[in-house]
Amino acid sequence: MSYEHVLTPAGTVAALAIGLIIDYLSVGPTAWRDRIAWIFYFIGFAETFGGSIAANRIFALLNGSIGPALQWTQTYVSTAEPSVVAGMLLGGVVILTLGAMAPSSAQKWIGDLAKLGFGNPLRGGSVKGGKSRLNYWMIFSACSLGLMHPYIGGLCGQVVHTAIAALSTPVDWAIVSLFGGA
């Protein structure tokens, strides 16, 4: 499986670092901050793991976990292909991410899905309390979709692949503008 990289290796590290900085330092309004940080994380993970042996091994591990769980049920679903079930789980992450990325004004079109956000109970808000300021749901979403994008099929897969194609060049431009040829 081949993947055409847009960012340089240094640019990929910069994308992940920018996402981390925006997320940790809480730069800007929440609605924009989470979306921008997610884009940098997502493209960084997609560029890092796109078509890699590590992504293949992680997907094989996921399949190896789902297969025995399906067999354990000893029901009709136990004959389901583990890779298809894994793809459907990733499709669920795509749908939840689209809801979190959608503006709240989209509620009249997509319903309560637009009420989702990247906020989660794990997000601390202050370093004094020993809690992390990082948004783990957002990082999980960007990492799982960036890492596993070759394995997501159907309409959800098309959305992810289109997002990678559409966002890679602007992220590269932002990194080159900030750091000059990273």
C-alpha positions in Angstrom: 0.0 0.0 0.0 1.6 3.2 -1.1 1.0 6.7 0.2 2.0 9.9 -1.5 3.4 12.2 1.2 2.9 16.0 1.0 4.8 17.1 4.0 8.5 16.5 4.5 9.5 14.4 7.6 10.4 17.7 9.4 7.1 19.1 8.4 5.3 16.1 9.8 6.9 16.6 13.1 6.1 20.3 13.0 2.4 19.5 12.3 2.2 17.3 15.3 4.1 19.9 17.4 1.8 22.7 16.3 -1.3 20.6 17.1 0.1 19.9 20.6 1.0 23.5 21.2 -2.4 24.8 20.2 -4.1 22.2 22.2 -2.0 22.5 25.4 -1.7 26.2 25.5 -5.4 26.7 24.6 -4.5 29.3 22.0 -7.6 31.1 20.6 -11.3 30.6 21.0 -12.4 27.1 21.9 -14.5 26.5 18.7 -11.6 27.4 16.5 -8.8 26.0 18.7 -10.0 22.5 18.7 -10.7 22.4 15.0 -7.3 23.8 14.1 -5.4 21.6 16.5 -7.3 18.5 15.2 -6.4 19.3 11.6 -2.7 19.6 12.5 -2.9 16.4 14.6 -4.8 14.5 11.8 -2.5 15.5 9.0 0.6 14.8 11.2 -0.6 11.3 12.0 -1.7 10.6 8.4 1.6 11.7 7.1 3.5 9.8 9.8 1.7 6.5 9.4 0.3 6.6 5.9 1.0 3.2 4.4 3.5 2.3 7.0 4.4 -1.1 8.4 3.4 0.1 11.9 -0.2 1.0 10.7 -0.5 -2.5 9.1 0.7 -4.2 12.3 -1.7 -2.1 14.5 -4.6 -3.0 12.2 -3.6 -6.6 12.4 -3.6 -6.4 16.2 -7.0 -4.8 16.1 -8.3 -7.6 13.9 -6.7 -10.1 16.1 -8.6 -8.7 19.1 -11.9 -8.4 17.3 -11.9 -12.0 15.9 -11.8 -13.8 19.2 -14.4 -11.4 20.7 -16.7 -12.2 17.8 -16.1 -16.0 18.2 -16.7 -15.8 21.9 -20.3 -14.7 21.3 -21.1 -17.9 19.5 -23.9 -16.2 17.7 -24.7 -15.2 14.1 -22.4 -12.3 14.3 -19.4 -14.5 15.1 -19.1 -15.2 11.4 -18.5 -11.5 10.6 -15.1 -10.6 9.1 -13.0 -8.8 11.8 -11.5 -6.4 9.3 -15.0 -5.2 8.3 -16.0 -4.8 11.9 -12.9 -2.8 12.6 -13.7 -0.6 9.6 -17.2 0.0 10.9 -15.8 1.0 14.3 -13.5 3.4 12.6 -16.5 4.7 10.6 -18.2 5.4 13.9 -15.2 7.5 14.9 -15.5 9.4 11.6 -19.2 10.2 12.2 -18.5 11.3 15.8 -15.6 13.5 14.6 -17.8 15.1 12.0 -20.3 15.9 14.7 -17.6 17.4 16.9 -16.2 19.4 14.0 -19.6 20.7 12.8 -20.7 24.2 14.0 -23.6 24.2 16.5 -25.6 26.1 13.8 -25.7 22.9 11.8 -28.0 21.3 14.3 -31.1 22.0 12.2 -29.6 19.8 9.5 -27.8 17.0 11.4 -29.6 17.1 14.7 -28.0 16.4 18.0 -24.8 15.2 16.3 -23.9 18.9 16.0 -24.0 19.2 19.8 -20.9 17.0 20.2 -17.7 18.7 20.8 -14.1 17.6 21.6 -14.5 18.5 25.2 -14.3 15.6 27.6 -14.2 14.8 31.3 -10.5 14.0 31.1 -9.7 17.6 30.1 -8.4 19.3 33.2 -8.0 23.0 32.4 -5.4 23.7 35.0 -1.9 22.4 35.6 -2.2 23.2 39.4 -4.7 20.4 40.0 -2.3 17.9 38.3 -4.8 17.4 35.4 -3.7 17.4 31.8 -4.7 20.3 29.6 -4.6 18.1 26.5 -7.9 17.0 24.9 -7.5 13.2 24.7 -10.7 12.6 22.7 -9.4 15.0 20.0 -6.0 13.3 19.9 -7.6 9.8 19.8 -9.9 10.9 17.0 -7.1 12.4 14.9 -4.6 9.6 15.6 -7.0 6.7 14.9 -8.3 8.3 11.7 -4.9 9.4 10.5 -3.3 6.1 11.4 -6.0 3.8 10.0 -7.3 5.8 7.1 -6.4 3.2 4.5 -8.7 0.7 6.2 -11.9 2.8 6.4 -14.2 2.0 3.5 -17.4 3.3 2.1 -18.6 6.9 2.4 -16.8 7.4 5.7 -13.5 6.4 4.0 -14.2 8.8 1.2 -14.7 11.6 3.7 -11.4 10.8 5.4 -9.4 10.5 2.2 -10.9 13.7 0.8 -10.0 15.5 4.1 -6.4 14.3 3.8 -6.2 15.4 0.2 -7.8 18.8 0.9 -6.0 19.6 4.2 -2.4 18.4 3.5 -1.5 21.3 1.2 -2.8 24.1 3.5 -1.1 22.5 6.5 2.2 22.3 4.5 1.8 25.9 3.5 1.2 27.0 7.1 4.3 25.0 8.3 6.5 26.5 5.5 5.2 30.0 6.3 5.9 29.6 10.0 9.2 27.8 9.8 10.5 28.4 6.3 10.9 25.2 4.5 10.4 22.7 7.2 
